[in-house]
Amino acid sequence: MYMKIEKDDNKIIIYLFDEFVNVDNISSLSKKIKDIFVKIMKRYNYDFFGYNKVNVYYNEYFGLILEVEQIKNNEYSYSVIDLKITVYNNANLFIEFDNIYNFKLSRVKVYNGKYYLEINNKDDINQYIEYGKVRYKKNF
């Protein structure tokens, strides 16, 4: 599993490449997310305790993207992680580029001066991820 973490305003974005879990089983998904939070807390000293809104974007070729918004709430103890999970199954993911490199031009879309390649197979990720940024949902 490859993990990348970004901070975006009041949210944490966690990219989990090659991480596949049954997103239809909320109990299993919740346990997996909490396990990931514990790993991040140990390694980066980040605090996920309290109430967290988590948008889960699942793509069969990429894996999972967790968009976490922590809601500070004094009602929770320091040892509780509470989750409100919303799942977006089969999410459309794109790789955003500033420049076109050696891409299959028929698959590249142009929007607001940027170039986008939809992730629809594993080769897209392996070949192009280092050249751009993964975009999903509202940030595209």
N, C-alpha and C positions, 0 to 999 in steps of 0.2 A: 504494500500500500504506500502510495506517495501522498503526502499531506502538505498543503500550502495554506498559510494563514494570512489574511489581509484585514486591516482595520479600515472601515469605511464609515465616517461620521460616528454615529452611535451604535454601529453594528460591527460584528466580527463575521467575516466570510471564511469558511473553512472548505477548501477544495480537497476531496478525497478521491484521487484517481485510482481506479481499479478496486474500489471498495463497493462490493455488491451485497446488499442485504434485502430481505423481503420487506419492502416499504408498505405493504398492505397489512403487515402484522405490527401494529402500533406498539405493543408491549415489547417485542423484540427490538424494534427500531429505537424506542426510548432507552432501553438498556444499552444499545450500541452507542447512542449519542452521549449518554452519561459516561460510558467508558472512555470515549474520545475526550470529553471534557476533563476527566481525571488525568489523562495523559498530558494534556495541554497545561493543566494547572501545575503538575509536577515539573514539567520541563521549563515552562515560561513564567511560572508564578502568576498566572492570571486567575481571577476569581469568577467562577460561574455560579456561586451559591445564590440562592433566591429564585425568583421567577424569571424564566427565559422564554421568549417567543422564538420558535425555530421554524423557519421555512426550509423544507427539504426538497431539493430539486434532484430528481433521479433521471439519469440518461443511461441507457443500456451500454453505450460505447465508452462513456466517460467514467461513470460511477456516481458519486454523490457530491452535492454542494449544499452546505449548511449555512444558512443566513441567520445569524443569532442576534437578537436584540434583547439585551438584559434589562429587565425592569427592576430597579432597586425598590425593595419593599421591606420595611422593618418588621413585618409579620413573620418573616422566615428566619430560622436560626442559621448559624454559620455552617451548619453541616447538611443543609437541605438544598437539593437541586430540583426545582419543579419546572416542568416543560409543558408548553402548549405547542403542539406539533401540527403543522400544515404540510401535507405532501403534495408535490406537483410531479406526478408520474409521467414518464416519457417526455421530460422537458426538452425543448429545443435549445440547444447550446451552440454558440458560435465562437470562433476564434477571430478576434479583431486585430487588424494590422494597420499600420500607418502607411506602409508601402507594399506593393505587390512584388513578391519574390518570384520563385519558380513554381507558381501554382497553376492548377488546371483552371484557366480563366473562365471557363463556362460555368464553374461552380462558385465563383467569387461574386458577392453582391456588394454594391457601393451604396453607402448611406452616410450623409453629412460629412463627406470627404474622407471617410474611413472605409476600409475593405473588410468584408466578413466572409468567412468560410463556415458553412454549417457542418457541425460534427455529426457525421452519419456513418462512420466506421472507425475502427481502432487505428488504422493507418493515418487518418487525419491528425489524431492526437500525437502519435509517435513522430510524424514528420514535421508538424507545424507548430506545436504548442510552444516551443522555445522562441518563436518569432513574434508571438502575439499574446493577447490577454483573453481569457475565457469570459464570454458575455452570456448572460441569461436573463430571462424575465424583463423587469423594468429597466435594468441597466443597459439594455440594448435598444 
